[in-house]
Amino acid sequence: MAVTVQFRRGTAAQNNAFTGAAGEVSVNTTNNSIRVHDGSTAGGHELMLATAVNISGNIPIGNVSGTISADSMEDGSSIDGGTY
C-alpha cells in the first residue's frame, strides 16, 4: 500500500489568517505556493517558486559594501577587470 503525505491547504485568504506551528508546511491553493510557519506569524512565510520570477532590466539591490577577491569569484575573474 502506498503512503500519501498531504499538507494543510487552503486559499490565500485562508493561509493569511492561519498561524501554523513552528516548522509546519501549508499549501496556498490560490497560486500553488508553499508556506513555512514559525508558530507566531499569521500566514507563515511564502516560498518563492523558481518559475514565478521573470526579471529583466536593472534591479535595485540596496547598499552593497565590502570586498570581493579574485579567489572568491567562481572563474577567478575580478570585479575591476570587468569580466563577470
N, C-alpha and C positions, 0 to 999 in steps of 0.2 A: 504494500500500500504506500503511495506517495505521500509525502508530507508537504503541506501548504503553509507558508508563512504569510500572514496578512496583517498589515499595519492599520492603525486607525486612519480613517479617511473622511473627508468632507469638503465642502465648498470653501472658497477663500474666506467668506464671511464667517463660516463655522470655525475654520482654523484660526482666524484672527481673534476669536473670542475664547479659544481653548488654551489653557496653560497645562502643558504636559509635564510629566515627571522628568527629572534630570536624565538625559540620555535617551528619552523616548523619541521615536520617529513617527511622523504622521504624513499623510499624502494629501496634497491640495488637488482636488479633482477638477478645479476650475482651469488650472494651467498645467496640471500633471507634474508639479514640482514636489520636492521632498522638504519637510521641515524637521529640524532637530530642536528638541526642547531642553531647557535648562532648569526647569522646576519653578521659575519665577516670572519669566517673560511671556505675556499673553501673545499667542501666535507663534512663539518659538522663533527660530532663525531659519529663513528660507535659503536653501542651497541653490546656487546658480547652475543651470543646465548648460552643458557645453554648446548645445545648438541654439541657445537663447541669445547669443551675443553675435552681432554683426557690426563691427566697428570700422569706420573709415574716417580719415581726416585727423586733425590734431585733437588730442585728448589731454586736457589739463590734469596733471597729477599732483599739484600742490608743490610745496617747498621740498627740494631734494638737496641734501648736503652730504659731504663725505668724499671718500676717495675710492676709485676702482683701479686696482693694479692690473697690469697685463696678466699676472698669474691667475687672477680671478676670472678673466674672460675665457670663455669656452675655447675659442680658436686662437688665443694668445695675442689678439689684436689689442690696441689701446684706444681709448676714447680720443686722445689728442691726435692720433694718426688718421682719424676719420674713417676707419674701417670698423663696421659694426656687424 
